[in-house]
Amino acid sequence: MSIPAQFEKTFAAFPLQLRNLVKAELAAGNRIVEISGGFPAPPVGACLKLAKLVSTRPRQKAKGLDFYERNLPGYSGEFTDDQRFYFVLEPALPPPPPPDMDAIRADREAKQRAADTELYREQAKKVDRAKKAARARKPSREPSPAPLPLPRQPMSEMDAIRAALNAREHAANCDRFRDMNEKAYPIDYGSKRTSPDAAPPPLPPLPQPAVSAVDQFRASMMIDYGKWHDGEGYNLAILKTATPEELAAIEEIILAHGTDDWRDVEALAALDSPRARVALRKALKSSNHEVRLAVSRHAPSLLSDDERTASLVTAIQGAKIYGGLTQALLQIESYHPQPIIDALLRGLLTTSGANAVHFAAMLMFIHGQAKTAFDWNQRPFFLKFNSDDGAQRATLLRELCAKIGVAPEKYLGAPPPLR
C-alpha cells in the first residue's frame, strides 16, 4: 500500500527511520489514519497515526529511533526521532475492565487480619519474657550506699579578686553597649522601654525602589514554562492602579506585540479602549482558533449571537484538543444554540475519534443526560466513538440520539472522510 496523496508532502519531511517504519507497516496491511501537527510533536514537527499497533519491528528503542509505551486517550505507543520532532503513533488501547472491588477489599482484610495476628503474638511473647525476667530477679537485701559528695575546693584570695573584677567589667560593657545602641538608633517607635535591660524595638524595613506599572506589566509578558503550563495571563491587576499615561503606554506595548495569543486578547478586553476594540474586531478574523474564541470569551459584547455561533461552529469543525477545541467546549457548556448542537452531532461522524469522544460527552450534558460536561460514569460509552470505522460511528450515533431524544436521520448522510 502506498502513501495516500494528501499525506505525501508532510510525510516526506519525516526522518528516514520513521519513513521506513511506516512503509513496512503499510506493506504489512496497516494504514495511516491521519498526519497532523500538535501534541506530542512541537510546532516544527508532525505526528502520523496508524490504525493498528506496529507489527513489523520490536516495540523498543533502536539506533536513531526511540520508542515509548503510553496509555493515553488519543494514542498508546510512540516512535520518534532523536530530536523528538516527528512521531509515529499507535492507536489508543481499549479501556481496561473495571477493578473487582470486592476481591480487592477481601484481600486487604485478609492481609490486615494476618498482620494483627502476628502483632498480637509478638506482644504476648514480650509480656512472657518480661514476667520470667521479673521472677528471676532477686531483690537486694542491703540498699546501695549513697555516693559521697565531692570535696569543694576552697577559692583562693586572688581567684575571688579576679572574679569580682570580671563581673564589674561585664556590667560596664553592658552599659556602654546599651548607650551606643541608643545613640545610633534615636528613633521614637511610639512605645517606651519597660526596663534598662529590655531589647530595643526592631528597625523598620528598608524602602524598596519604586517600579512603574509599565515595567511591571512588561515583566508579566515574559511567559516561561510554568506560566504557560498553568495558563497564567498577564498582570491585569496593575491596570486598576495605573495612571492614564501608563495605560496608554501599556496599550502601545500590547498593540505592538500583536494578538497572537489569548493573553493579548484578555489584556485588550481589560483595557476596553477604542483602539483595543478595533484590534479585537480584527482578531475575530484570525486563523488561530484560540485567539478567535478568546475574543468571544473576554469581549462578548463585541460579537453578535450569529458571530459567536459561527466562531464556535468553526472550532468544532476544525480545532483540536490543545488547539482551541478545549476553549470552545468550555463556552458551549453554557451557550449552545441549535447550529452548535447540529455541528456536534455531525462531528460525531466527520471529525477525529479523539474529538468525537468529547462531542458525545457534551451532547449528553446539553440534553440533561449527564451531570457534567464529561461524565466519568459514562466514559466507557464515550470512548467507543474513538474509532476509525464509519459504520461503527453511525451505529453509536443512533444509540446516542436515542438517549438524548433526537432524530438521527438528518445527521446520517454520506459524511466526508474521517480526518
C-alpha positions in Angstrom: 0.0 0.0 0.0 1.4 3.4 -0.9 1.3 6.7 1.0 -2.1 8.5 0.4 -1.7 11.6 -1.8 -2.9 14.0 0.8 -0.1 12.9 3.2 2.8 12.7 0.7 4.1 16.3 1.3 4.1 16.1 5.1 5.4 12.5 5.1 8.4 13.5 3.1 9.7 15.7 6.0 9.8 12.7 8.4 13.2 11.2 9.2 14.3 8.2 7.2 14.0 5.7 10.1 10.3 6.7 10.6 9.5 6.7 6.9 10.9 3.1 6.6 8.9 2.1 9.6 5.7 3.4 8.1 6.3 1.9 4.7 7.0 -1.5 6.3 3.7 -1.2 8.2 1.7 -0.3 5.1 3.2 -3.3 3.3 2.1 -5.5 6.2 -1.6 -4.3 5.9 -1.6 -1.3 8.3 -2.8 2.1 7.2 -2.5 5.8 8.0 -5.3 7.4 9.9 -4.1 11.0 9.9 -1.0 13.2 9.7 -1.2 16.4 11.7 0.6 18.8 13.9 0.2 19.3 17.6 0.8 17.3 20.7 3.1 15.4 21.2 5.0 17.0 18.4 6.4 20.6 18.6 5.3 23.2 16.1 8.3 22.3 13.9 7.3 18.6 13.6 4.3 16.4 12.9 2.5 13.3 14.1 1.4 10.3 12.0 -1.2 8.0 13.5 -1.5 4.3 12.4 -4.7 2.3 12.5 -3.1 -0.7 14.2 -0.2 -1.5 16.5 3.2 -1.8 14.9 3.9 -5.4 14.0 7.0 -5.3 11.6 9.6 -4.5 14.3 10.0 -4.8 18.1 8.3 -2.1 20.0 11.6 -0.9 21.6 14.4 1.6 21.1 16.9 1.2 18.2 19.6 3.3 16.6 18.1 6.6 15.6 14.7 5.6 16.7 13.1 5.9 20.2 10.0 4.1 21.5 7.9 5.0 24.5 5.0 2.9 25.8 2.0 5.2 26.6 -1.6 4.7 27.6 -3.4 7.9 26.7 -6.9 8.6 25.4 -5.6 9.5 21.9 -2.8 7.0 21.4 -0.7 4.3 23.0 2.9 3.7 21.8 5.0 6.3 20.1 8.0 6.0 17.8 10.1 9.2 17.5 13.4 10.5 16.2 16.3 11.6 18.4 15.2 15.2 18.4 11.5 14.3 19.2 10.3 16.4 16.3 8.4 13.7 14.4 6.2 10.9 15.8 4.6 7.7 14.6 1.7 7.0 16.9 -0.2 3.7 17.6 -3.9 3.7 18.2 -5.3 4.0 21.7 -5.7 0.8 23.8 -9.2 -0.3 24.7 -10.2 0.8 28.3 -9.3 -1.8 30.9 -12.1 -3.7 32.7 -13.2 -2.1 36.0 -11.4 -3.5 39.1 -13.1 -6.1 41.2 -13.5 -4.0 44.4 -14.9 -7.0 46.4 -11.8 -9.0 45.7 -9.5 -6.1 46.5 -11.4 -5.4 49.8 -11.3 -9.1 50.7 -7.5 -9.3 50.0 -6.8 -6.3 52.1 -8.9 -7.5 55.0 -7.1 -10.9 54.9 -3.7 -9.2 55.0 -4.8 -7.0 57.9 -6.0 -10.0 59.9 -2.7 -11.8 59.3 -0.7 -8.7 60.4 -2.9 -8.3 63.5 -2.4 -11.9 64.5 1.4 -11.6 64.1 1.4 -8.4 66.1 -0.6 -9.9 69.0 1.7 -13.0 69.0 4.8 -10.8 69.3 3.3 -8.7 72.1 2.4 -11.9 74.0 5.9 -13.1 73.7 7.3 -9.9 75.1 4.9 -10.0 78.1 6.0 -13.6 78.9 9.7 -12.7 78.7 9.2 -9.7 81.0 7.4 -11.9 83.6 10.1 -14.5 83.5 12.8 -11.9 83.9 10.9 -10.3 86.9 10.6 -13.7 88.7 14.3 -14.5 88.1 15.5 -11.2 89.5 16.2 -11.3 93.3 15.7 -8.1 95.4 18.8 -6.8 97.1 18.8 -7.0 100.9 21.0 -4.0 101.6 20.5 -0.7 99.8 23.3 0.7 97.8 25.3 3.3 99.6 24.7 6.9 98.5 27.6 8.5 96.6 29.9 10.6 98.7 29.8 14.3 97.8 32.9 15.7 96.1 35.1 17.8 98.2 34.6 21.5 97.5 37.8 23.3 96.6 38.3 26.5 98.5 38.7 29.7 96.4 41.9 31.5 96.9 42.1 35.2 97.6 43.4 36.0 94.1 40.6 34.0 92.4 38.0 35.9 94.4 39.5 39.2 93.4 39.7 38.1 89.7 36.0 37.0 89.7 34.9 40.4 91.2 36.8 42.3 88.6 35.4 40.2 85.7 31.8 40.8 87.0 32.4 44.6 87.2 33.9 44.7 83.7 31.0 42.8 82.3 28.4 45.2 83.8 30.4 48.2 82.5 30.5 46.7 79.0 26.7 46.1 79.0 26.0 49.7 80.0 28.4 51.0 77.3 26.9 48.9 74.5 23.4 49.9 75.5 24.3 53.6 75.4 25.9 53.1 72.0 22.8 51.5 70.6 20.5 54.3 71.9 22.7 56.9 70.3 23.0 55.1 67.0 19.2 54.5 66.7 17.4 57.6 68.2 14.0 56.6 66.7 10.8 57.1 68.6 8.7 53.9 67.9 5.7 55.0 70.0 6.5 52.7 72.9 8.7 53.1 76.0 11.3 50.8 77.3 9.9 48.9 80.3 13.4 48.4 81.8 17.0 49.3 81.1 17.8 45.7 80.1 14.8 45.4 77.6 15.8 44.9 73.9 15.3 47.8 71.5 12.3 47.5 69.1 13.1 46.2 65.6 14.2 48.5 62.9 11.7 49.5 60.2 12.1 47.7 56.8 14.3 49.4 54.2 12.4 51.3 51.5 12.1 49.4 48.2 12.8 51.1 44.9 9.5 52.1 43.1 8.7 50.1 39.9 6.4 51.7 37.3 3.2 50.0 36.3 4.5 49.8 32.7 7.6 47.9 33.8 5.6 45.5 35.9 3.2 44.8 33.0 6.1 44.3 30.6 7.7 41.8 33.0 4.5 39.8 33.3 4.5 39.4 29.5 7.6 37.1 29.8 5.9 33.7 29.7 8.0 30.9 30.9 7.1 27.2 31.0 5.4 27.4 34.4 3.1 30.3 33.3 2.4 28.5 30.0 1.6 25.2 31.8 -0.6 26.8 34.4 -2.4 29.1 32.0 -1.3 32.3 33.7 -2.1 35.5 31.9 -0.5 39.0 32.1 -0.7 41.1 35.3 -4.0 42.8 34.6 -4.4 43.9 38.3 -1.8 46.6 37.6 -4.3 48.2 35.2 -6.5 49.3 38.1 -3.8 51.4 39.7 -2.0 52.7 36.6 -2.2 56.3 35.6 -3.7 57.4 32.2 -0.2 57.9 30.8 0.8 54.4 32.0 -2.3 52.8 30.5 -1.6 54.5 27.1 2.0 53.1 27.2 0.7 49.6 28.1 -1.8 49.8 25.2 1.1 50.6 22.8 3.1 47.6 24.1 0.2 45.2 23.5 -0.7 46.5 20.1 2.9 46.4 19.0 3.1 42.8 20.3 0.1 41.7 18.3 -2.8 39.5 19.1 -1.1 36.1 18.6 -2.2 34.6 22.0 -5.3 34.5 24.2 -3.4 36.6 26.8 -3.2 39.5 24.4 -6.9 39.3 23.8 -7.6 39.2 27.5 -5.4 42.3 28.1 -7.1 44.3 25.3 -10.5 43.4 26.6 -9.5 44.6 30.1 -8.2 48.0 28.6 -11.5 48.4 26.6 -10.3 51.4 24.8 -11.3 52.4 21.2 -8.0 51.2 19.7 -8.3 48.0 21.8 -11.8 47.3 20.5 -10.6 47.8 16.9 -7.8 45.2 17.5 -10.3 42.8 19.0 -12.5 43.0 15.9 -9.5 42.2 13.7 -8.7 39.3 16.0 -12.1 37.8 15.1 -10.7 37.1 11.6 -7.6 35.3 12.9 -6.8 31.8 11.6 -6.0 30.8 15.2 -9.0 29.2 16.9 -7.7 30.0 20.4 -7.5 33.8 19.5 -11.0 33.9 18.0 -12.5 32.0 20.9 -10.7 34.3 23.4 -12.4 37.3 21.8 -15.9 35.7 22.3 -15.0 34.8 25.9 -13.4 38.1 27.1 -15.2 40.6 24.9 -18.6 39.0 24.2 -20.2 42.5 23.8 -18.3 43.0 20.5 -19.9 39.9 18.9 -23.5 39.3 17.8 -25.1 36.0 18.6 -24.6 34.9 15.0 -20.9 35.8 15.0 -20.3 33.9 18.3 -22.2 30.9 17.0 -20.2 30.9 13.7 -16.9 31.1 15.6 -17.8 28.1 17.8 -19.1 26.0 14.8 -15.8 26.7 13.0 -13.9 25.5 16.1 -16.0 22.3 16.2 -15.3 21.6 12.6 -11.5 22.3 12.6 -10.0 22.8 16.0 -8.2 20.1 18.0 -7.7 19.4 21.7 -4.9 21.8 23.0 -5.5 23.8 19.8 -8.7 25.7 20.6 -11.3 22.9 21.0 -11.0 22.9 24.8 -11.8 26.6 25.0 -14.7 26.1 22.6 -16.2 23.3 24.7 -15.9 25.4 27.8 -18.1 28.0 26.2 -20.5 25.5 24.7 -21.4 24.3 28.2 -23.5 27.4 28.7 -24.0 28.6 25.1 -25.4 26.0 22.7 -28.0 27.2 20.1 -29.2 24.6 17.6 -26.5 25.2 15.0 -23.9 24.3 17.6 -25.8 21.1 18.5 -26.1 20.2 14.8 -22.3 20.7 14.4 -21.6 18.5 17.4 -23.9 15.7 16.0 -22.3 15.9 12.6 -18.9 15.9 14.1 -19.5 12.5 15.6 -19.1 11.1 12.1 -16.7 13.7 10.4 -14.0 14.6 13.0 -11.2 12.5 14.6 -12.1 9.9 17.1 -10.5 11.9 20.0 -12.8 14.9 19.2 -15.8 12.7 18.8 -15.3 11.4 22.3 -15.7 14.9 23.8 -18.6 15.8 21.4 -20.6 12.8 22.6 -20.0 13.8 26.3 -21.0 17.4 25.6 -24.2 16.3 23.8 -25.2 14.1 26.8 -24.6 17.0 29.1 -26.5 19.6 27.0 -29.6 17.3 26.8 -29.6 16.6 30.6 -28.4 13.0 30.4 -25.1 13.7 32.2 -24.2 15.6 35.4 -21.0 17.2 34.0 -19.6 18.1 30.6 -17.6 14.8 30.7 -19.4 12.3 33.0 -16.8 9.8 34.0 -19.5 7.3 34.9 -20.4 7.2 31.2 -16.8 7.3 29.9 -16.8 3.7 28.5 -19.6 4.7 26.2 -17.9 7.9 25.1 -14.6 6.1 24.3 -16.4 3.9 21.8 -16.5 6.9 19.5 -12.7 6.9 19.2 -12.9 4.6 16.2 -12.0 4.9 12.5 -14.8 2.6 11.5 -17.5 4.8 9.9 -20.2 2.1 10.3 -19.5 1.8 14.0 -19.6 5.5 14.4 -23.0 5.6 12.7 -24.4 2.9 15.0 -23.1 4.8 18.0 -24.7 8.0 16.7 -28.1 6.2 16.6 -27.6 5.0 20.1 -26.7 8.4 21.4 -29.6 10.1 19.6 -32.0 7.6 21.3 -30.5 8.6 24.7 -31.0 12.3 24.1 -34.2 12.1 22.2 -33.0 13.4 18.8 -33.9 12.0 15.4 -30.6 10.8 13.8 -31.7 10.7 10.1 -30.5 14.1 9.0 -27.1 13.5 10.5 -26.6 10.2 8.8 -26.0 11.5 5.3 -22.8 10.5 3.5 -20.2 12.0 5.7 -16.8 13.3 4.3 -13.7 11.1 5.0 -12.6 11.0 8.6 -9.8 13.4 9.5 
